[in-house]
Amino acid sequence: MKVIGFFLAFLISGISCQETTLTTATTHAVTATTAPRFPDVIAGLSSTGQFTVFIDLLTKSGVLPQINSSLHFTVFAPTDNAFTKLSPDAFEAIKNDPAKITDLVNSHVVLNTNLRIHGTMEDVLLKTINNHQVRINTYNVLHTVTANGVNITVKNIPIVHGLAHGIDSVLVAAPGNIMQIALNRTDLSTFTGLVISSNLLNFFTADKDITLFAPNNNAFSKLSGNVMSYLQSHPADLAETLRFHVVRTITLFSLGMIHGVTIPSADNHHDNLMLLQAADGSLNVNTAKILVKDLIATDGVIHVIDSVLIPTHVLVRIQDQGIIVG
């Protein structure tokens, strides 16, 4: 009898173990089939309802297979509102030209990089499919993150193998470095001429993260002849004045400018520049009004200003000569 009881107990135990094993296997199978999957690019962007125009262009571009075959990628997707900032003619020209559609999409996609926006990101550089540069900056005080100076309004949209970020303007490729852009602008010919005559071209191109407040030609014409004569006859003071218009090791776009903030210039004394915002929303640096902002360059950004900035130590030496400035 004891033998029969032991045998029955063994059978029941075996059945119980088998049921446990089956239950565990079933649980694993359910977990595997119900694990959340990230959407593909189209589904991920569609989920927010903000990117219908870009989704249409993306579908027509023929770039999707290249994106989907990439192990990692980052998409900077202009919102529908971003496309309304383009002129109607410019947008129509893009929509009606397959090559322009592909180029626009390629300018907003980075392959082999899965960029998650978090923390502080200063001058993080990426390359798009068509080799355009995208520069990422965070301005923590303003809770703002930019791509080429454009506001990133929707961050870290999850997609299979990648991430997407919504931006409020279409990205514009940098046409060259700081000095190449300045040299191609007729309104900056006086400034660039002085940079060249002062042998400062290397200074203005050595840094890869630079902010330049460039005085236009009218700004120099506002200086008295005596002031210009002094600067041109005192090369060291002219060089200091030119360097005073530069901020090195940081790219400061207009979205990152805060009223009352001071930043050290690149002159030899590192004299401060102060950012000011007028009641009408316009931006000033010291006494100069920013006329044209956010000219993106491969090595930073240019803001065109309406006055020449003269550092205090140079200003004192000019005034010591009995020359009136202003």
Beta strands, then each sheet from edge to edge (+ up, - down):
strand 1: 73-78
strand 2: 109-111
strand 3: 124-127
strand 4: 133-139
strand 5: 144-147
strand 6: 150-159
strand 7: 162-167
strand 8: 210-215
strand 9: 246-248
strand 10: 262-264
strand 11: 272-277
strand 12: 283-285
strand 13: 288-297
strand 14: 300-305
sheet 1: 2+ 1- 7- 6+ 5- 4+ 3-
sheet 2: 9+ 8- 14- 13+ 12- 11+ 10-
end
